[in-house]
């Protein structure tokens, strides 16, 4: 099964797990679900959301708008805003967070550039 998680999703999940669960964790690019005998892949994991959106726009692909009434009012949205703010101060902020997945030996992550 292929899911559309991207680099920003992985970083946000990492910070959410750190803040609300007190652990260094995020989902892996490839996950095997033994109970269902399914391998989950995330082919967009090494792409930032902004790059995916730019590609979609150039290809004429219109994104589907969320119908979730909580959209924009979630812990994840607050984390997105935090990342955006920190990135304006330190342009390498997201890059360094993403690299930390391998440095922290998070399961399923190998050395990334």
N, C-alpha and C positions, 0 to 999 in steps of 0.2 A: 504494500500500500504506500503510495506517495503522498506526503503532506506538504503544504506550502510554507512551512516555517522558514524564516529567513534569519540572517545574522542578528538583526535588531531583536527579533523574538527571543533568540537564545540569550542575548545579553539581558533583556528585561526579565526573563525567567530566572536567570542567575541572581540578579539583584533582589527579586521578590523572594526567592528561597533564602537568601542571606538575611534579608530584613524580617521576614515573617516566620521562617522556620529555623533560623540560626544554623544553616548548613550551606556548604559550598556545593551547589548542584545546578544543573540545567539538563535539558534533554540532549540526547546524543544524535549525531547525524544518521546513524543506523541503529535500530533497536529491534531485537527479536522478541516477540511476545509468545512465549512457549505455550501458554494456556490456550491460545487461539491458533498457534502454528502460523503466525503472520510475521513477516519482516517489514518493518516500517522504515522508509527512507525519507530523507528531507533534502531533495536535490537543490533547493535554493538556500541552504544553510550558510553558504559562503558568500552570499550576495546581500548587500544592504537593501532595506525596503525602498529607499529613495532611488536606487539604481533600477530596481524592478519596476517601480512606478514610471520612471523615465522611459524604460523600454516599452512598457505597455502603451504609454502615450504615443511614442513614435510608431508603434505597430497598429495604432487605432483600436486598442483593446480598452473597453470601458470597465472600470472596476465596479463590482457589485457593492452597493451601499449596505451597511449593516442595519438590521431592523431591531437590534437589541436596545431596549429603552435605557439601559445603564451605560451605553457607549459614551465614552468621554468623562465618566464619573466613577472610575474604578481605580484600584490600587495600581494597576498596570498603567493607566493614563498618567498618574502622578509620577511613576517611575520614568515614563517616556519624557515628561517635562524635566525631571531631574537630570536625565542623560543629556537632553538638549542644552540645558543650562551649563552643565559641566563641560560639555563639548565646546561651548563657546569660549570657555576659559582655557581648556586644554584640548586642542584639536586631535590628539592621540588617545583621548579618553576611551572611546568605544573600541578602538584597535587594541589597546592594552587590556581592557576587560576581556575581550574575545580571546586574546593570547593567554590570559590567566587560566582558561579552562584546562590547558595542557600543563601549565606550571603547577596547578593545584591537584593534578592527577584525577580530574573528574572523569568518571567512568565513560568510556566510549569515545573519548577525545584523544587523538594522536597529535603530534606536533603540527601546528598550522603556521602559515606565514602571517 
